[in-house]
Amino acid sequence: MPLLGADAAEPRANRSVAFDFLVDDVDAVHAALAGTVDLVQGPTDLPWGNRSLLFRDPDGNLVNFFSPATAEARDRFGV
């Protein structure tokens, strides 16, 4: 971050950005990360057809790992 300026970033200050990652199996990712991340929400089926896992990275960013859980959601993502 020094290349962007002395005050360009502040650790753990971001609460407005979420990073989304499409994964094959949310439950497997949850098992692999258990106890190592700041869990926000365990694996959950969402109304629009995705299964999602939410946690915060060390800088406080929200990270979402998701998998399409319904046929409609899989079609939307081409999987």
Secondary structure, 3 states (H helix, E strand, C coil): CHHHCCCCCCCCCCCCCEEEEECCCHHHHHHHHCCCCEEEEEEEECCCCEEEEEEECCCCCEEEEEEECCHHHHHHHCC
